[in-house]
Amino acid sequence: MKTGYQLCMLCITTPRDCNPTKPDELWNLFKNSICDDLEYILHQKGLENITQDQIWDYGLYLTNRSGDSKHH
């Protein structure tokens, strides 16, 4: 059992360091767990009527942003 943040870090590390053949399948398998706390965070930022797609998009944004900072 891992938190969304821990799974997010795993999803950043795995494609960067292990070069999986189907990273999109990893995302689809774990995106619900990775993004489990993001609806709350988006509400804290003042957004309302948040869709599941917006939550996943924000999760991908954070994942990409975190992955980029590891390279700099």
CHARMM internal coordinates of N, CA and C (Angstrom, degrees):
IC EDIT
DIST 1 N 1 CA 1.4440
DIST 1 CA 1 C 1.5211
ANGL 1 N 1 CA 1 C 108.74
DIST 1 C 2 N 1.2951
ANGL 1 CA 1 C 2 N 116.63
DIHE 1 N 1 CA 1 C 2 N 123.50
DIST 2 N 2 CA 1.4614
ANGL 1 C 2 N 2 CA 122.30
DIHE 1 CA 1 C 2 N 2 CA -178.86
DIST 2 CA 2 C 1.5198
ANGL 2 N 2 CA 2 C 109.14
DIHE 1 C 2 N 2 CA 2 C -127.59
DIST 2 C 3 N 1.3221
ANGL 2 CA 2 C 3 N 115.62
DIHE 2 N 2 CA 2 C 3 N 156.48
DIST 3 N 3 CA 1.4533
ANGL 2 C 3 N 3 CA 120.04
DIHE 2 CA 2 C 3 N 3 CA 174.81
DIST 3 CA 3 C 1.5208
ANGL 3 N 3 CA 3 C 109.22
DIHE 2 C 3 N 3 CA 3 C -79.33
DIST 3 C 4 N 1.3285
ANGL 3 CA 3 C 4 N 116.03
DIHE 3 N 3 CA 3 C 4 N 164.78
DIST 4 N 4 CA 1.4556
ANGL 3 C 4 N 4 CA 120.10
DIHE 3 CA 3 C 4 N 4 CA 176.97
DIST 4 CA 4 C 1.5166
ANGL 4 N 4 CA 4 C 111.74
DIHE 3 C 4 N 4 CA 4 C -56.89
DIST 4 C 5 N 1.3343
ANGL 4 CA 4 C 5 N 116.11
DIHE 4 N 4 CA 4 C 5 N -40.91
DIST 5 N 5 CA 1.4687
ANGL 4 C 5 N 5 CA 119.94
DIHE 4 CA 4 C 5 N 5 CA -179.89
DIST 5 CA 5 C 1.5249
ANGL 5 N 5 CA 5 C 110.73
DIHE 4 C 5 N 5 CA 5 C -61.93
DIST 5 C 6 N 1.3333
ANGL 5 CA 5 C 6 N 117.94
DIHE 5 N 5 CA 5 C 6 N -44.18
DIST 6 N 6 CA 1.4644
ANGL 5 C 6 N 6 CA 121.09
DIHE 5 CA 5 C 6 N 6 CA -179.70
DIST 6 CA 6 C 1.5252
ANGL 6 N 6 CA 6 C 110.83
DIHE 5 C 6 N 6 CA 6 C -64.43
DIST 6 C 7 N 1.3168
ANGL 6 CA 6 C 7 N 117.30
DIHE 6 N 6 CA 6 C 7 N -40.21
DIST 7 N 7 CA 1.4658
ANGL 6 C 7 N 7 CA 120.40
DIHE 6 CA 6 C 7 N 7 CA 177.24
DIST 7 CA 7 C 1.5199
ANGL 7 N 7 CA 7 C 110.72
DIHE 6 C 7 N 7 CA 7 C -66.79
DIST 7 C 8 N 1.3232
ANGL 7 CA 7 C 8 N 116.45
DIHE 7 N 7 CA 7 C 8 N -37.01
DIST 8 N 8 CA 1.4600
ANGL 7 C 8 N 8 CA 120.29
DIHE 7 CA 7 C 8 N 8 CA 177.13
DIST 8 CA 8 C 1.5231
ANGL 8 N 8 CA 8 C 110.06
DIHE 7 C 8 N 8 CA 8 C -60.98
DIST 8 C 9 N 1.3118
ANGL 8 CA 8 C 9 N 117.15
DIHE 8 N 8 CA 8 C 9 N -45.22
DIST 9 N 9 CA 1.4606
ANGL 8 C 9 N 9 CA 121.19
DIHE 8 CA 8 C 9 N 9 CA 179.19
DIST 9 CA 9 C 1.5324
ANGL 9 N 9 CA 9 C 110.85
DIHE 8 C 9 N 9 CA 9 C -63.16
DIST 9 C 10 N 1.3201
ANGL 9 CA 9 C 10 N 117.20
DIHE 9 N 9 CA 9 C 10 N -38.32
DIST 10 N 10 CA 1.4604
ANGL 9 C 10 N 10 CA 121.28
DIHE 9 CA 9 C 10 N 10 CA 176.52
DIST 10 CA 10 C 1.5282
ANGL 10 N 10 CA 10 C 110.67
DIHE 9 C 10 N 10 CA 10 C -64.43
DIST 10 C 11 N 1.3398
ANGL 10 CA 10 C 11 N 116.36
DIHE 10 N 10 CA 10 C 11 N -40.23
DIST 11 N 11 CA 1.4638
ANGL 10 C 11 N 11 CA 119.93
DIHE 10 CA 10 C 11 N 11 CA 179.63
DIST 11 CA 11 C 1.5192
ANGL 11 N 11 CA 11 C 111.93
DIHE 10 C 11 N 11 CA 11 C -71.21
DIST 11 C 12 N 1.2985
ANGL 11 CA 11 C 12 N 118.62
DIHE 11 N 11 CA 11 C 12 N -20.16
DIST 12 N 12 CA 1.4608
ANGL 11 C 12 N 12 CA 121.77
DIHE 11 CA 11 C 12 N 12 CA 174.15
DIST 12 CA 12 C 1.5206
ANGL 12 N 12 CA 12 C 109.44
DIHE 11 C 12 N 12 CA 12 C -81.20
DIST 12 C 13 N 1.3146
ANGL 12 CA 12 C 13 N 116.06
DIHE 12 N 12 CA 12 C 13 N -45.18
DIST 13 N 13 CA 1.4628
ANGL 12 C 13 N 13 CA 121.34
DIHE 12 CA 12 C 13 N 13 CA -176.32
DIST 13 CA 13 C 1.5218
ANGL 13 N 13 CA 13 C 111.79
DIHE 12 C 13 N 13 CA 13 C -68.03
DIST 13 C 14 N 1.3165
ANGL 13 CA 13 C 14 N 117.74
DIHE 13 N 13 CA 13 C 14 N -42.86
DIST 14 N 14 CA 1.4624
ANGL 13 C 14 N 14 CA 121.33
DIHE 13 CA 13 C 14 N 14 CA -175.11
DIST 14 CA 14 C 1.5305
ANGL 14 N 14 CA 14 C 112.43
DIHE 13 C 14 N 14 CA 14 C -59.98
DIST 14 C 15 N 1.3337
ANGL 14 CA 14 C 15 N 119.83
DIHE 14 N 14 CA 14 C 15 N -53.83
DIST 15 N 15 CA 1.4730
ANGL 14 C 15 N 15 CA 117.71
DIHE 14 CA 14 C 15 N 15 CA 179.55
DIST 15 CA 15 C 1.5292
ANGL 15 N 15 CA 15 C 113.05
DIHE 14 C 15 N 15 CA 15 C -65.52
DIST 15 C 16 N 1.3096
ANGL 15 CA 15 C 16 N 116.54
DIHE 15 N 15 CA 15 C 16 N -34.69
DIST 16 N 16 CA 1.4580
ANGL 15 C 16 N 16 CA 120.10
DIHE 15 CA 15 C 16 N 16 CA -177.66
DIST 16 CA 16 C 1.5195
ANGL 16 N 16 CA 16 C 111.63
DIHE 15 C 16 N 16 CA 16 C -70.25
DIST 16 C 17 N 1.3307
ANGL 16 CA 16 C 17 N 117.14
DIHE 16 N 16 CA 16 C 17 N -43.35
DIST 17 N 17 CA 1.4600
ANGL 16 C 17 N 17 CA 121.51
DIHE 16 CA 16 C 17 N 17 CA -172.66
DIST 17 CA 17 C 1.5262
ANGL 17 N 17 CA 17 C 114.52
DIHE 16 C 17 N 17 CA 17 C -100.58
DIST 17 C 18 N 1.3181
ANGL 17 CA 17 C 18 N 117.54
DIHE 17 N 17 CA 17 C 18 N -23.48
DIST 18 N 18 CA 1.4698
ANGL 17 C 18 N 18 CA 120.18
DIHE 17 CA 17 C 18 N 18 CA -173.36
DIST 18 CA 18 C 1.5237
ANGL 18 N 18 CA 18 C 113.63
DIHE 17 C 18 N 18 CA 18 C -112.09
DIST 18 C 19 N 1.3197
ANGL 18 CA 18 C 19 N 117.88
DIHE 18 N 18 CA 18 C 19 N -13.70
DIST 19 N 19 CA 1.4556
ANGL 18 C 19 N 19 CA 122.99
DIHE 18 CA 18 C 19 N 19 CA 178.06
DIST 19 CA 19 C 1.5362
ANGL 19 N 19 CA 19 C 112.86
DIHE 18 C 19 N 19 CA 19 C 51.94
DIST 19 C 20 N 1.3539
ANGL 19 CA 19 C 20 N 117.42
DIHE 19 N 19 CA 19 C 20 N 62.29
DIST 20 N 20 CA 1.4641
ANGL 19 C 20 N 20 CA 119.12
DIHE 19 CA 19 C 20 N 20 CA 179.24
DIST 20 CA 20 C 1.5290
ANGL 20 N 20 CA 20 C 110.73
DIHE 19 C 20 N 20 CA 20 C -65.93
DIST 20 C 21 N 1.3101
ANGL 20 CA 20 C 21 N 115.62
DIHE 20 N 20 CA 20 C 21 N 150.90
DIST 21 N 21 CA 1.4649
ANGL 20 C 21 N 21 CA 120.18
DIHE 20 CA 20 C 21 N 21 CA -178.07
DIST 21 CA 21 C 1.5284
ANGL 21 N 21 CA 21 C 112.13
DIHE 20 C 21 N 21 CA 21 C -75.13
DIST 21 C 22 N 1.3304
ANGL 21 CA 21 C 22 N 118.17
DIHE 21 N 21 CA 21 C 22 N -23.94
DIST 22 N 22 CA 1.4685
ANGL 21 C 22 N 22 CA 121.32
DIHE 21 CA 21 C 22 N 22 CA -177.61
DIST 22 CA 22 C 1.5333
ANGL 22 N 22 CA 22 C 110.50
DIHE 21 C 22 N 22 CA 22 C -135.54
DIST 22 C 23 N 1.3398
ANGL 22 CA 22 C 23 N 117.67
DIHE 22 N 22 CA 22 C 23 N 72.07
DIST 23 N 23 CA 1.4650
ANGL 22 C 23 N 23 CA 119.32
DIHE 22 CA 22 C 23 N 23 CA -178.34
DIST 23 CA 23 C 1.5268
ANGL 23 N 23 CA 23 C 112.93
DIHE 22 C 23 N 23 CA 23 C -62.91
DIST 23 C 24 N 1.3321
ANGL 23 CA 23 C 24 N 117.05
DIHE 23 N 23 CA 23 C 24 N -28.69
DIST 24 N 24 CA 1.4598
ANGL 23 C 24 N 24 CA 120.07
DIHE 23 CA 23 C 24 N 24 CA 178.32
DIST 24 CA 24 C 1.5270
ANGL 24 N 24 CA 24 C 111.57
DIHE 23 C 24 N 24 CA 24 C -64.55
DIST 24 C 25 N 1.3188
ANGL 24 CA 24 C 25 N 116.54
DIHE 24 N 24 CA 24 C 25 N -33.34
DIST 25 N 25 CA 1.4691
ANGL 24 C 25 N 25 CA 119.35
DIHE 24 CA 24 C 25 N 25 CA 177.35
DIST 25 CA 25 C 1.5185
ANGL 25 N 25 CA 25 C 111.08
DIHE 24 C 25 N 25 CA 25 C -69.23
DIST 25 C 26 N 1.3358
ANGL 25 CA 25 C 26 N 117.09
DIHE 25 N 25 CA 25 C 26 N -36.63
DIST 26 N 26 CA 1.4714
ANGL 25 C 26 N 26 CA 120.48
DIHE 25 CA 25 C 26 N 26 CA 174.90
DIST 26 CA 26 C 1.5213
ANGL 26 N 26 CA 26 C 110.32
DIHE 25 C 26 N 26 CA 26 C -61.37
DIST 26 C 27 N 1.3379
ANGL 26 CA 26 C 27 N 115.92
DIHE 26 N 26 CA 26 C 27 N -45.34
DIST 27 N 27 CA 1.4640
ANGL 26 C 27 N 27 CA 120.12
DIHE 26 CA 26 C 27 N 27 CA 179.08
DIST 27 CA 27 C 1.5279
ANGL 27 N 27 CA 27 C 109.96
DIHE 26 C 27 N 27 CA 27 C -60.20
DIST 27 C 28 N 1.3247
ANGL 27 CA 27 C 28 N 117.37
DIHE 27 N 27 CA 27 C 28 N -49.17
DIST 28 N 28 CA 1.4678
ANGL 27 C 28 N 28 CA 120.36
DIHE 27 CA 27 C 28 N 28 CA -178.21
DIST 28 CA 28 C 1.5214
ANGL 28 N 28 CA 28 C 112.39
DIHE 27 C 28 N 28 CA 28 C -62.72
DIST 28 C 29 N 1.3032
ANGL 28 CA 28 C 29 N 116.95
DIHE 28 N 28 CA 28 C 29 N -32.33
DIST 29 N 29 CA 1.4619
ANGL 28 C 29 N 29 CA 120.83
DIHE 28 CA 28 C 29 N 29 CA 179.73
DIST 29 CA 29 C 1.5266
ANGL 29 N 29 CA 29 C 112.01
DIHE 28 C 29 N 29 CA 29 C -71.66
DIST 29 C 30 N 1.3260
ANGL 29 CA 29 C 30 N 117.07
DIHE 29 N 29 CA 29 C 30 N -36.84
DIST 30 N 30 CA 1.4640
ANGL 29 C 30 N 30 CA 120.76
DIHE 29 CA 29 C 30 N 30 CA -172.15
DIST 30 CA 30 C 1.5209
ANGL 30 N 30 CA 30 C 115.44
DIHE 29 C 30 N 30 CA 30 C -113.60
DIST 30 C 31 N 1.3273
ANGL 30 CA 30 C 31 N 119.44
DIHE 30 N 30 CA 30 C 31 N 0.05
DIST 31 N 31 CA 1.4579
ANGL 30 C 31 N 31 CA 120.83
DIHE 30 CA 30 C 31 N 31 CA -172.89
DIST 31 CA 31 C 1.5328
ANGL 31 N 31 CA 31 C 113.49
DIHE 30 C 31 N 31 CA 31 C -60.66
DIST 31 C 32 N 1.3110
ANGL 31 CA 31 C 32 N 118.06
DIHE 31 N 31 CA 31 C 32 N -35.00
DIST 32 N 32 CA 1.4710
ANGL 31 C 32 N 32 CA 118.91
DIHE 31 CA 31 C 32 N 32 CA 179.00
DIST 32 CA 32 C 1.5225
ANGL 32 N 32 CA 32 C 111.11
DIHE 31 C 32 N 32 CA 32 C -64.83
DIST 32 C 33 N 1.3110
ANGL 32 CA 32 C 33 N 117.34
DIHE 32 N 32 CA 32 C 33 N -41.92
DIST 33 N 33 CA 1.4626
ANGL 32 C 33 N 33 CA 120.79
DIHE 32 CA 32 C 33 N 33 CA 179.03
DIST 33 CA 33 C 1.5240
ANGL 33 N 33 CA 33 C 111.63
DIHE 32 C 33 N 33 CA 33 C -71.91
DIST 33 C 34 N 1.3147
ANGL 33 CA 33 C 34 N 117.06
DIHE 33 N 33 CA 33 C 34 N -38.65
DIST 34 N 34 CA 1.4564
ANGL 33 C 34 N 34 CA 121.15
DIHE 33 CA 33 C 34 N 34 CA -179.57
DIST 34 CA 34 C 1.5280
ANGL 34 N 34 CA 34 C 110.59
DIHE 33 C 34 N 34 CA 34 C -63.79
DIST 34 C 35 N 1.3119
ANGL 34 CA 34 C 35 N 116.22
DIHE 34 N 34 CA 34 C 35 N -38.06
DIST 35 N 35 CA 1.4637
ANGL 34 C 35 N 35 CA 121.66
DIHE 34 CA 34 C 35 N 35 CA -174.08
DIST 35 CA 35 C 1.5249
ANGL 35 N 35 CA 35 C 113.28
DIHE 34 C 35 N 35 CA 35 C -98.80
DIST 35 C 36 N 1.3225
ANGL 35 CA 35 C 36 N 117.22
DIHE 35 N 35 CA 35 C 36 N 15.71
DIST 36 N 36 CA 1.4628
ANGL 35 C 36 N 36 CA 120.01
DIHE 35 CA 35 C 36 N 36 CA -172.03
DIST 36 CA 36 C 1.5244
ANGL 36 N 36 CA 36 C 114.86
DIHE 35 C 36 N 36 CA 36 C -61.80
DIST 36 C 37 N 1.3175
ANGL 36 CA 36 C 37 N 119.17
DIHE 36 N 36 CA 36 C 37 N -23.68
DIST 37 N 37 CA 1.4616
ANGL 36 C 37 N 37 CA 121.20
DIHE 36 CA 36 C 37 N 37 CA -179.25
DIST 37 CA 37 C 1.5269
ANGL 37 N 37 CA 37 C 113.50
DIHE 36 C 37 N 37 CA 37 C -108.75
DIST 37 C 38 N 1.3150
ANGL 37 CA 37 C 38 N 117.37
DIHE 37 N 37 CA 37 C 38 N 2.57
DIST 38 N 38 CA 1.4628
ANGL 37 C 38 N 38 CA 119.91
DIHE 37 CA 37 C 38 N 38 CA -173.01
DIST 38 CA 38 C 1.5225
ANGL 38 N 38 CA 38 C 113.77
DIHE 37 C 38 N 38 CA 38 C -75.78
DIST 38 C 39 N 1.3110
ANGL 38 CA 38 C 39 N 118.82
DIHE 38 N 38 CA 38 C 39 N -26.44
DIST 39 N 39 CA 1.4652
ANGL 38 C 39 N 39 CA 119.77
DIHE 38 CA 38 C 39 N 39 CA 176.87
DIST 39 CA 39 C 1.5305
ANGL 39 N 39 CA 39 C 109.43
DIHE 38 C 39 N 39 CA 39 C -61.61
DIST 39 C 40 N 1.3105
ANGL 39 CA 39 C 40 N 116.44
DIHE 39 N 39 CA 39 C 40 N -43.59
DIST 40 N 40 CA 1.4646
ANGL 39 C 40 N 40 CA 121.04
DIHE 39 CA 39 C 40 N 40 CA 177.69
DIST 40 CA 40 C 1.5313
ANGL 40 N 40 CA 40 C 110.73
DIHE 39 C 40 N 40 CA 40 C -60.60
DIST 40 C 41 N 1.3226
ANGL 40 CA 40 C 41 N 116.59
DIHE 40 N 40 CA 40 C 41 N -44.78
DIST 41 N 41 CA 1.4680
ANGL 40 C 41 N 41 CA 120.90
DIHE 40 CA 40 C 41 N 41 CA -179.57
DIST 41 CA 41 C 1.5266
ANGL 41 N 41 CA 41 C 110.59
DIHE 40 C 41 N 41 CA 41 C -63.31
DIST 41 C 42 N 1.3160
ANGL 41 CA 41 C 42 N 117.40
DIHE 41 N 41 CA 41 C 42 N -42.21
DIST 42 N 42 CA 1.4622
ANGL 41 C 42 N 42 CA 120.39
DIHE 41 CA 41 C 42 N 42 CA 178.93
DIST 42 CA 42 C 1.5261
ANGL 42 N 42 CA 42 C 111.24
DIHE 41 C 42 N 42 CA 42 C -65.15
DIST 42 C 43 N 1.3410
ANGL 42 CA 42 C 43 N 117.05
DIHE 42 N 42 CA 42 C 43 N -36.89
DIST 43 N 43 CA 1.4682
ANGL 42 C 43 N 43 CA 120.25
DIHE 42 CA 42 C 43 N 43 CA 175.03
DIST 43 CA 43 C 1.5239
ANGL 43 N 43 CA 43 C 110.47
DIHE 42 C 43 N 43 CA 43 C -63.19
DIST 43 C 44 N 1.3235
ANGL 43 CA 43 C 44 N 117.02
DIHE 43 N 43 CA 43 C 44 N -39.96
DIST 44 N 44 CA 1.4648
ANGL 43 C 44 N 44 CA 121.09
DIHE 43 CA 43 C 44 N 44 CA 178.49
DIST 44 CA 44 C 1.5263
ANGL 44 N 44 CA 44 C 111.29
DIHE 43 C 44 N 44 CA 44 C -63.45
DIST 44 C 45 N 1.3249
ANGL 44 CA 44 C 45 N 117.15
DIHE 44 N 44 CA 44 C 45 N -27.25
DIST 45 N 45 CA 1.4675
ANGL 44 C 45 N 45 CA 122.02
DIHE 44 CA 44 C 45 N 45 CA 178.39
DIST 45 CA 45 C 1.5303
ANGL 45 N 45 CA 45 C 111.47
DIHE 44 C 45 N 45 CA 45 C -82.78
DIST 45 C 46 N 1.3388
ANGL 45 CA 45 C 46 N 117.10
DIHE 45 N 45 CA 45 C 46 N 0.39
DIST 46 N 46 CA 1.4578
ANGL 45 C 46 N 46 CA 121.14
DIHE 45 CA 45 C 46 N 46 CA 175.38
DIST 46 CA 46 C 1.5132
ANGL 46 N 46 CA 46 C 115.22
DIHE 45 C 46 N 46 CA 46 C 97.18
DIST 46 C 47 N 1.3155
ANGL 46 CA 46 C 47 N 118.67
DIHE 46 N 46 CA 46 C 47 N 5.29
DIST 47 N 47 CA 1.4643
ANGL 46 C 47 N 47 CA 120.84
DIHE 46 CA 46 C 47 N 47 CA 178.95
DIST 47 CA 47 C 1.5282
ANGL 47 N 47 CA 47 C 110.60
DIHE 46 C 47 N 47 CA 47 C -83.91
DIST 47 C 48 N 1.3175
ANGL 47 CA 47 C 48 N 115.22
DIHE 47 N 47 CA 47 C 48 N 145.14
DIST 48 N 48 CA 1.4595
ANGL 47 C 48 N 48 CA 120.83
DIHE 47 CA 47 C 48 N 48 CA 177.49
DIST 48 CA 48 C 1.5172
ANGL 48 N 48 CA 48 C 109.72
DIHE 47 C 48 N 48 CA 48 C -127.68
DIST 48 C 49 N 1.3023
ANGL 48 CA 48 C 49 N 116.64
DIHE 48 N 48 CA 48 C 49 N 163.28
DIST 49 N 49 CA 1.4709
ANGL 48 C 49 N 49 CA 122.37
DIHE 48 CA 48 C 49 N 49 CA 179.34
DIST 49 CA 49 C 1.5243
ANGL 49 N 49 CA 49 C 111.48
DIHE 48 C 49 N 49 CA 49 C 52.17
DIST 49 C 50 N 1.2924
ANGL 49 CA 49 C 50 N 115.68
DIHE 49 N 49 CA 49 C 50 N 49.88
DIST 50 N 50 CA 1.4603
ANGL 49 C 50 N 50 CA 122.43
DIHE 49 CA 49 C 50 N 50 CA -176.32
DIST 50 CA 50 C 1.5284
ANGL 50 N 50 CA 50 C 109.33
DIHE 49 C 50 N 50 CA 50 C -77.69
DIST 50 C 51 N 1.3227
ANGL 50 CA 50 C 51 N 115.74
DIHE 50 N 50 CA 50 C 51 N 131.82
DIST 51 N 51 CA 1.4638
ANGL 50 C 51 N 51 CA 120.69
DIHE 50 CA 50 C 51 N 51 CA 178.33
DIST 51 CA 51 C 1.5370
ANGL 51 N 51 CA 51 C 109.84
DIHE 50 C 51 N 51 CA 51 C -90.30
DIST 51 C 52 N 1.3126
ANGL 51 CA 51 C 52 N 115.60
DIHE 51 N 51 CA 51 C 52 N 162.26
DIST 52 N 52 CA 1.4565
ANGL 51 C 52 N 52 CA 120.77
DIHE 51 CA 51 C 52 N 52 CA 177.02
DIST 52 CA 52 C 1.5270
ANGL 52 N 52 CA 52 C 110.66
DIHE 51 C 52 N 52 CA 52 C -62.04
DIST 52 C 53 N 1.3136
ANGL 52 CA 52 C 53 N 117.45
DIHE 52 N 52 CA 52 C 53 N -37.61
DIST 53 N 53 CA 1.4714
ANGL 52 C 53 N 53 CA 120.58
DIHE 52 CA 52 C 53 N 53 CA 177.91
DIST 53 CA 53 C 1.5268
ANGL 53 N 53 CA 53 C 111.28
DIHE 52 C 53 N 53 CA 53 C -62.80
DIST 53 C 54 N 1.3269
ANGL 53 CA 53 C 54 N 117.60
DIHE 53 N 53 CA 53 C 54 N -38.68
DIST 54 N 54 CA 1.4654
ANGL 53 C 54 N 54 CA 120.46
DIHE 53 CA 53 C 54 N 54 CA 177.43
DIST 54 CA 54 C 1.5309
ANGL 54 N 54 CA 54 C 111.03
DIHE 53 C 54 N 54 CA 54 C -64.78
DIST 54 C 55 N 1.3120
ANGL 54 CA 54 C 55 N 116.54
DIHE 54 N 54 CA 54 C 55 N -38.47
DIST 55 N 55 CA 1.4619
ANGL 54 C 55 N 55 CA 120.84
DIHE 54 CA 54 C 55 N 55 CA 177.85
DIST 55 CA 55 C 1.5216
ANGL 55 N 55 CA 55 C 109.82
DIHE 54 C 55 N 55 CA 55 C -63.53
DIST 55 C 56 N 1.3244
ANGL 55 CA 55 C 56 N 117.25
DIHE 55 N 55 CA 55 C 56 N -46.46
DIST 56 N 56 CA 1.4687
ANGL 55 C 56 N 56 CA 120.49
DIHE 55 CA 55 C 56 N 56 CA 179.45
DIST 56 CA 56 C 1.5238
ANGL 56 N 56 CA 56 C 111.12
DIHE 55 C 56 N 56 CA 56 C -65.33
DIST 56 C 57 N 1.3237
ANGL 56 CA 56 C 57 N 117.01
DIHE 56 N 56 CA 56 C 57 N -39.94
DIST 57 N 57 CA 1.4726
ANGL 56 C 57 N 57 CA 119.97
DIHE 56 CA 56 C 57 N 57 CA 177.08
DIST 57 CA 57 C 1.5240
ANGL 57 N 57 CA 57 C 110.86
DIHE 56 C 57 N 57 CA 57 C -60.30
DIST 57 C 58 N 1.3231
ANGL 57 CA 57 C 58 N 116.32
DIHE 57 N 57 CA 57 C 58 N -43.14
DIST 58 N 58 CA 1.4585
ANGL 57 C 58 N 58 CA 120.05
DIHE 57 CA 57 C 58 N 58 CA 178.80
DIST 58 CA 58 C 1.5295
ANGL 58 N 58 CA 58 C 110.14
DIHE 57 C 58 N 58 CA 58 C -65.08
DIST 58 C 59 N 1.3230
ANGL 58 CA 58 C 59 N 117.13
DIHE 58 N 58 CA 58 C 59 N -39.05
DIST 59 N 59 CA 1.4641
ANGL 58 C 59 N 59 CA 120.91
DIHE 58 CA 58 C 59 N 59 CA 176.15
DIST 59 CA 59 C 1.5198
ANGL 59 N 59 CA 59 C 111.95
DIHE 58 C 59 N 59 CA 59 C -60.93
DIST 59 C 60 N 1.3317
ANGL 59 CA 59 C 60 N 117.02
DIHE 59 N 59 CA 59 C 60 N -43.33
DIST 60 N 60 CA 1.4650
ANGL 59 C 60 N 60 CA 120.43
DIHE 59 CA 59 C 60 N 60 CA 176.92
DIST 60 CA 60 C 1.5283
ANGL 60 N 60 CA 60 C 111.06
DIHE 59 C 60 N 60 CA 60 C -64.50
DIST 60 C 61 N 1.3318
ANGL 60 CA 60 C 61 N 116.01
DIHE 60 N 60 CA 60 C 61 N -40.99
DIST 61 N 61 CA 1.4632
ANGL 60 C 61 N 61 CA 120.37
DIHE 60 CA 60 C 61 N 61 CA 177.59
DIST 61 CA 61 C 1.5309
ANGL 61 N 61 CA 61 C 110.26
DIHE 60 C 61 N 61 CA 61 C -58.34
DIST 61 C 62 N 1.3361
ANGL 61 CA 61 C 62 N 116.73
DIHE 61 N 61 CA 61 C 62 N -48.91
DIST 62 N 62 CA 1.4633
ANGL 61 C 62 N 62 CA 120.33
DIHE 61 CA 61 C 62 N 62 CA -179.39
DIST 62 CA 62 C 1.5241
ANGL 62 N 62 CA 62 C 111.46
DIHE 61 C 62 N 62 CA 62 C -64.69
DIST 62 C 63 N 1.3176
ANGL 62 CA 62 C 63 N 116.37
DIHE 62 N 62 CA 62 C 63 N -39.00
DIST 63 N 63 CA 1.4576
ANGL 62 C 63 N 63 CA 120.51
DIHE 62 CA 62 C 63 N 63 CA 178.78
DIST 63 CA 63 C 1.5197
ANGL 63 N 63 CA 63 C 110.68
DIHE 62 C 63 N 63 CA 63 C -63.62
DIST 63 C 64 N 1.3232
ANGL 63 CA 63 C 64 N 116.42
DIHE 63 N 63 CA 63 C 64 N -45.84
DIST 64 N 64 CA 1.4657
ANGL 63 C 64 N 64 CA 120.38
DIHE 63 CA 63 C 64 N 64 CA 178.75
DIST 64 CA 64 C 1.5178
ANGL 64 N 64 CA 64 C 111.67
DIHE 63 C 64 N 64 CA 64 C -65.01
DIST 64 C 65 N 1.3170
ANGL 64 CA 64 C 65 N 116.95
DIHE 64 N 64 CA 64 C 65 N -41.33
DIST 65 N 65 CA 1.4626
ANGL 64 C 65 N 65 CA 121.49
DIHE 64 CA 64 C 65 N 65 CA 179.82
DIST 65 CA 65 C 1.5299
ANGL 65 N 65 CA 65 C 110.80
DIHE 64 C 65 N 65 CA 65 C -64.11
DIST 65 C 66 N 1.3169
ANGL 65 CA 65 C 66 N 116.87
DIHE 65 N 65 CA 65 C 66 N -42.69
DIST 66 N 66 CA 1.4642
ANGL 65 C 66 N 66 CA 120.79
DIHE 65 CA 65 C 66 N 66 CA 178.53
DIST 66 CA 66 C 1.5159
ANGL 66 N 66 CA 66 C 111.12
DIHE 65 C 66 N 66 CA 66 C -66.97
DIST 66 C 67 N 1.3187
ANGL 66 CA 66 C 67 N 116.70
DIHE 66 N 66 CA 66 C 67 N -39.15
DIST 67 N 67 CA 1.4645
ANGL 66 C 67 N 67 CA 120.39
DIHE 66 CA 66 C 67 N 67 CA 178.40
DIST 67 CA 67 C 1.5072
ANGL 67 N 67 CA 67 C 111.77
DIHE 66 C 67 N 67 CA 67 C -64.95
DIST 67 C 68 N 1.3405
ANGL 67 CA 67 C 68 N 117.19
DIHE 67 N 67 CA 67 C 68 N -38.47
DIST 68 N 68 CA 1.4606
ANGL 67 C 68 N 68 CA 121.01
DIHE 67 CA 67 C 68 N 68 CA 179.02
DIST 68 CA 68 C 1.5156
ANGL 68 N 68 CA 68 C 111.38
DIHE 67 C 68 N 68 CA 68 C -65.52
DIST 68 C 69 N 1.3340
ANGL 68 CA 68 C 69 N 117.45
DIHE 68 N 68 CA 68 C 69 N -38.79
DIST 69 N 69 CA 1.4622
ANGL 68 C 69 N 69 CA 119.73
DIHE 68 CA 68 C 69 N 69 CA -178.14
DIST 69 CA 69 C 1.5175
ANGL 69 N 69 CA 69 C 111.89
DIHE 68 C 69 N 69 CA 69 C -68.67
DIST 69 C 70 N 1.3095
ANGL 69 CA 69 C 70 N 117.75
DIHE 69 N 69 CA 69 C 70 N -21.60
DIST 70 N 70 CA 1.4610
ANGL 69 C 70 N 70 CA 120.60
DIHE 69 CA 69 C 70 N 70 CA 178.51
DIST 70 CA 70 C 1.5210
ANGL 70 N 70 CA 70 C 111.19
DIHE 69 C 70 N 70 CA 70 C -72.96
DIST 70 C 71 N 1.3334
ANGL 70 CA 70 C 71 N 116.71
DIHE 70 N 70 CA 70 C 71 N -24.10
DIST 71 N 71 CA 1.4609
ANGL 70 C 71 N 71 CA 120.72
DIHE 70 CA 70 C 71 N 71 CA -178.18
DIST 71 CA 71 C 1.5207
ANGL 71 N 71 CA 71 C 112.62
DIHE 70 C 71 N 71 CA 71 C -86.89
DIST 71 C 72 N 1.3409
ANGL 71 CA 71 C 72 N 118.80
DIHE 71 N 71 CA 71 C 72 N -12.33
DIST 72 N 72 CA 1.4650
ANGL 71 C 72 N 72 CA 121.72
DIHE 71 CA 71 C 72 N 72 CA -176.31
DIST 72 CA 72 C 1.5161
ANGL 72 N 72 CA 72 C 110.95
DIHE 71 C 72 N 72 CA 72 C -105.22
END
COOR INIT
IC SEED 1 N 1 CA 1 C
IC BUILD
